[in-house]
């Protein structure tokens, strides 16, 4: 396998414009000859499907929800970054680029990140034209707020429901194309495998989740916009249906999986309340604009009501440790800091796994009405879940798995090493390095779908010379048979354990051994226990129902089967990377004051893993990270 990033030559600021000019084009009349399969209909998938159809391509879009409106992008709360500099506070494309590179602990590809910062300007204009109701100042101008890892206000938002509003904007563009007949929508349909013919991705095999029917779909290119793999940990802020299946199936068909150990822990989530939970709830990072994070200075005060603890006895630990950024320290740093004070025995709430997020000062300074305007729906959600009024008493928060920076390897054109297989948004590895800054996920998803893929996919079509694929081809029949056999195997086990119990056991193992902190001994233990748990899965799983019908137990079992395999790759990647960087914190590699300690001499590369076959170790391929504009430096937010 050769990893060629297809990086354009020339100065960084000119690479994208130069590349767009040099790429081959497809004439408007010829676009109708090409069929594109888009898997996923969140921000990346919906924007890509709508834009490709608007250009003239024939698009089929697949989602396992009943509507694109229910894609997990809807859960994003706090905002979307763009270097508009409306606040005149020193922001610029270059500053957004640098903040993102630094936020990712210098483990992202420089050219991709600069392009993302450039395109961010267009995203806001696109969304405003679609009618997205961004917050506005009294004058009518778009408002901005701050997010972690930045000292400027560049985050555009719609209260605490930015993802929902952006998704509705993309959905209306998609709906227009559905109405015109240029997009055919396949809701309640899950991709179960990828079809590769002569080294090119030419189709997928999918299951109708209502009828159970297995079907093949042929196309000239396949676009995966299927999100991340955070649910491998069982408890995460992701929607319960989020999974790794599409990208894992592509990996087993030859696509490299890059940096799987880069998983993000979000510092601002409602703490776990018991074993009954199947997911966790995010409290937007935007709350850290006005909320102050603290714990009692003394262990004996942790059981006292927070309003009875005087100011002198509170430890505002983020403000103390990181005075330059304070409560807006990046997510990985804020999460580890919360874990640290809880490990010291100063956590609050049930199980002593929580810290306070306190709005008393902001309410006194701005008034409760202003706080309600900014975050009202978030406060309502918190009260519905916990029964507590955060206007009167501080929120309790604790870190939880939230986002995955790893994903399928892609080049500058967003194409994987499998020709014709494009990967967008969280499903690829390209833009965030070892840690994603808040409000950058929505930026990447829409940049990829609205502006990058529509330019680069035409170059592939104009360059490829393969014939038209057909679902009657032998390769489709073979993959269909594999999919049917896998489902039948799951149904035939008839053991005694539920899918949920096995998934929960896997998730706990990963959280303990490969969560906020990792070490070699723990990772080796996980790598020893995962195969045994996988064996238990295939010998003692109980899936009820049949294949030719609505069967959510079978759906879930297939996804967890892939998690059981993927978990081993995740831990293997974490074990091989003998350094700490961003969300990957190896306890053996830290500075004297407990910060991540990188090893740029030995690990300044993208770790891309190549599947070698069943029961065989994957092969590590490396893409060196070379920086032309920035210099790798110690990442400090103090």
Buried (B, 14 or more C-beta within 10 A) or exposed (E): BEBEBEBBEEEBBEBBEBBBEEBEBBEEEEBEBBBBBBBBBBBBBBBBBBBBBBBBBBBBBBBBBEEBBBBBBBBBBBBBBBBBBBBEEEBBBBBBBBBBBBBBBBBBBBBBBBBBBBBBBBBBEBBBEBEBBBBEEEEEEBBBBBBBBBBBBBBBBBBBBBBBBBBBBBBBBBBBBBEEEBBBBBBBBBBBBBBBBEEBBBBBBBBBBEEBEBBBBBBBBBBBBBBBBBBBBBBBBBBEBBBBBBBBBBBBBBBBBBBBBBBBBBBBBBBBEEEEEEBBBBBBBBBBBBBBBBBBBEEEBBEEEBEEBEEEEBBBBBBEBBEEBBBBBBBBBBBBBBBBBBEEEBBBBEEBBBBBBBBBEBBEEBEBEEBBEBBBBBBEBBBEEBEBEBBEBBBBBBBBBBBBBBBBBBBBBBBBBBBBBBBBBBBBBBBBBBBBBBBBBBBBBBBBBBBBBBBBBBBBBBEEEEEEBEBEBEBBBEBBEBBBEBBEBBBEBEBEBBBEEBBBBBBBBBBEBBBBBBBEEBBEBBBEBBBEBBEBBEEBBBBEEEBEEBBEBBBBBBBBBBBBBBBBBBBBBBBEBEBBBBBBBBEEBBEEEEBBBBBBEEBBBBBBBBBEEEEEEBEBBEBEBEBEBBEBEEBEBE
